[in-house]
Amino acid sequence: MLRDLGKEELKASIQTTEDNIGLAYIHAEECAKPQNQLHDEELQHEDDEVRDPEYVFQQRKPGEKVDDNDVLGIGSPGIIFDNALSAPEKWAEAQNKVMREHDEKQKENKEKKENA
């Protein structure tokens, strides 16, 4: 025996269909990716899950501009004159800049988590 669907059942059926269509588009995008891109995304996801967000040396994001001579965010190797002993003002200024950038990133990450 068949029966007519009520308004609520029709709305639920339409919503489920729309959700499935959205998932189908996402699935098609994922299936179109090459294997190496999937592998890179999996590694990045794992790193994002494990790495402490307060750890200073974060991996660079795609497209992030960083000086090629910079090593671990502490400057170019071989620079001996502008260090904490010979030029403490410059060193302190550079350290303050690094800490401000770090704090800004932390604030952005916190806001993203709160908005998610």
PARO-519973 format. One record per residue (C-alpha): residue in one letter; x negated, y, z; residue number from 0. Coordinates in pm, whole numbers, plus 50000, padded with zeros to 5 digits. Each point is the difference from the previous one (the first is absolute). Layout:
N
NODE / res / c1 / c2 / c3 / n
NODE / A / X / Y / Z / NUM
...
END
This chain:
116
NODE / res / c1 / c2 / c3 / n
NODE / M / 50000 / 50000 / 50000 / 0
NODE / L / 49866 / 50345 / 49907 / 1
NODE / R / 50083 / 50324 / 50177 / 2
NODE / D / 49954 / 50367 / 49921 / 3
NODE / L / 49710 / 50180 / 50164 / 4
NODE / G / 50068 / 50281 / 50242 / 5
NODE / K / 49853 / 50351 / 49972 / 6
NODE / E / 49728 / 49931 / 50257 / 7
NODE / E / 49899 / 49677 / 49827 / 8
NODE / L / 49980 / 50178 / 49664 / 9
NODE / K / 49786 / 50279 / 50148 / 10
NODE / A / 49768 / 49745 / 50160 / 11
NODE / S / 49971 / 49808 / 49672 / 12
NODE / I / 49918 / 50319 / 49807 / 13
NODE / Q / 49742 / 50105 / 50261 / 14
NODE / T / 49834 / 49657 / 49989 / 15
NODE / T / 49986 / 50014 / 49620 / 16
NODE / E / 49842 / 50347 / 50005 / 17
NODE / D / 49744 / 49886 / 50259 / 18
NODE / N / 49912 / 49698 / 49789 / 19
NODE / I / 49953 / 50217 / 49689 / 20
NODE / G / 49760 / 50224 / 50194 / 21
NODE / L / 49806 / 49698 / 50120 / 22
NODE / A / 49987 / 49865 / 49643 / 23
NODE / Y / 49830 / 50321 / 49881 / 24
NODE / I / 49745 / 49978 / 50280 / 25
NODE / H / 49941 / 49633 / 49921 / 26
NODE / A / 49946 / 50081 / 49632 / 27
NODE / E / 49740 / 50266 / 50091 / 28
NODE / E / 49813 / 49757 / 50223 / 29
NODE / C / 50007 / 49725 / 49737 / 30
NODE / A / 49857 / 50240 / 49740 / 31
NODE / K / 49686 / 50070 / 50207 / 32
NODE / P / 49675 / 49826 / 49906 / 33
NODE / Q / 49852 / 49748 / 50241 / 34
NODE / N / 49707 / 50218 / 50105 / 35
NODE / Q / 50232 / 50289 / 50093 / 36
NODE / L / 50211 / 49766 / 50215 / 37
NODE / H / 49684 / 49874 / 50170 / 38
NODE / D / 49878 / 50356 / 50068 / 39
NODE / E / 50338 / 50101 / 50141 / 40
NODE / E / 50006 / 49693 / 50224 / 41
NODE / L / 49653 / 50082 / 50135 / 42
NODE / Q / 50098 / 50363 / 50056 / 43
NODE / H / 50317 / 49896 / 50183 / 44
NODE / E / 49803 / 49764 / 50223 / 45
NODE / D / 49745 / 50274 / 50074 / 46
NODE / D / 50276 / 50249 / 50080 / 47
NODE / E / 50156 / 49752 / 50242 / 48
NODE / V / 49674 / 49919 / 50182 / 49
NODE / R / 49803 / 50329 / 49994 / 50
NODE / D / 50058 / 50230 / 50295 / 51
NODE / P / 50147 / 50328 / 49867 / 52
NODE / E / 49774 / 50193 / 50239 / 53
NODE / Y / 49685 / 49839 / 49862 / 54
NODE / V / 49799 / 50288 / 49853 / 55
NODE / F / 49865 / 49822 / 49691 / 56
NODE / Q / 50315 / 49925 / 49804 / 57
NODE / Q / 49993 / 49866 / 49647 / 58
NODE / R / 50040 / 50257 / 49728 / 59
NODE / K / 50338 / 50028 / 49839 / 60
NODE / P / 50022 / 49987 / 49619 / 61
NODE / G / 49931 / 50345 / 49857 / 62
NODE / E / 49853 / 50133 / 50325 / 63
NODE / K / 49715 / 50240 / 49927 / 64
NODE / V / 49688 / 49940 / 50204 / 65
NODE / D / 49646 / 50123 / 49941 / 66
NODE / D / 49805 / 49721 / 49829 / 67
NODE / N / 49699 / 50071 / 50222 / 68
NODE / D / 50201 / 49966 / 50321 / 69
NODE / V / 49920 / 49690 / 50204 / 70
NODE / L / 50257 / 49887 / 50257 / 71
NODE / G / 50132 / 50354 / 50026 / 72
NODE / I / 49681 / 50129 / 50163 / 73
NODE / G / 49830 / 50163 / 49702 / 74
NODE / S / 49727 / 49925 / 49752 / 75
NODE / P / 49708 / 49777 / 50095 / 76
NODE / G / 49667 / 50178 / 50026 / 77
NODE / I / 50133 / 50330 / 50132 / 78
NODE / I / 49791 / 50069 / 50307 / 79
NODE / F / 50029 / 50374 / 50053 / 80
NODE / D / 50367 / 50053 / 50087 / 81
NODE / N / 50032 / 49758 / 50287 / 82
NODE / A / 50114 / 50026 / 50361 / 83
NODE / L / 49653 / 50097 / 50121 / 84
NODE / S / 49882 / 50252 / 49742 / 85
NODE / A / 50334 / 50164 / 49916 / 86
NODE / P / 50253 / 49919 / 50273 / 87
NODE / E / 50249 / 50265 / 49882 / 88
NODE / K / 50025 / 49853 / 49651 / 89
NODE / W / 50016 / 49648 / 50135 / 90
NODE / A / 50275 / 50092 / 50249 / 91
NODE / E / 50195 / 50177 / 49726 / 92
NODE / A / 49975 / 49695 / 49774 / 93
NODE / Q / 50105 / 49769 / 50283 / 94
NODE / N / 50297 / 50222 / 50083 / 95
NODE / K / 50106 / 49992 / 49635 / 96
NODE / V / 49981 / 49620 / 49994 / 97
NODE / M / 50205 / 49976 / 50319 / 98
NODE / R / 50263 / 50246 / 49872 / 99
NODE / E / 50037 / 49796 / 49681 / 100
NODE / H / 50025 / 49683 / 50206 / 101
NODE / D / 50267 / 50156 / 50224 / 102
NODE / E / 50196 / 50119 / 49696 / 103
NODE / K / 49995 / 49650 / 49852 / 104
NODE / Q / 50115 / 49853 / 50331 / 105
NODE / K / 50284 / 50252 / 50015 / 106
NODE / E / 50104 / 49916 / 49642 / 107
NODE / N / 49992 / 49626 / 50076 / 108
NODE / K / 50209 / 50053 / 50314 / 109
NODE / E / 50255 / 50207 / 49806 / 110
NODE / K / 50019 / 49735 / 49727 / 111
NODE / K / 50064 / 49729 / 50258 / 112
NODE / E / 50267 / 50209 / 50171 / 113
NODE / N / 50174 / 50074 / 49667 / 114
NODE / A / 49987 / 49637 / 49888 / 115
END
